[in-house]
Amino acid sequence: TPVAVHQEIFGLSPNTTYHYRLVATSSAGTSDGADQTLTTPSTATSQVAVLGHEGFVSPGWIVGAELGCFHGTSQCAGQLTMSHNGTTIAQRSYSIPADSGGFQNMELNSTGQTDLGSNGVWHLLPVTITATQTGGPTVSWVIHLARWVWH
């Protein structure tokens, strides 16, 4: 009986022809499918990803969360929003080159500064990071903000 097969593949080179075949194995034996080809487009759309489970708050109410741009050749750009209990506490635009990542820093608004006032060693503020990629997917992740104190 025919069975549909689907597999996402990442890390292929742009503008390249690849050969593949399906191989089916059962108690009746092994059957090789016909040689097939696919040609990747000249550019592949990258996808933004939230990295890690913690962010930081530095003196001056600057918060940071780590984002990456992977699985393609295009840069990732869009809007980054940090919220707590459904209320926006920081927001900014972002642009990240393909196959890279790093901290995206933004200033807490007054609501975020108030919310963060309860942060302590045993109570890190949980926030939702939402990266809305222009022309791409939206990803969300909950992280905890650690407050840095310098002496």
Secondary structure, DSSP 8 states (H G I E B T S, - for coil): -------------TT-EEEE--EEEETTEEEE---EEEE--SS---EEEEEEEEEEEETTTEEEEEEEEESSSS-EEEEEEEEETTEEEEEEEEEE-TTEEEEEEEE--HHHHHHHTT-BTTB-EEEEEEEEETTS-EEEEEEEEEE----
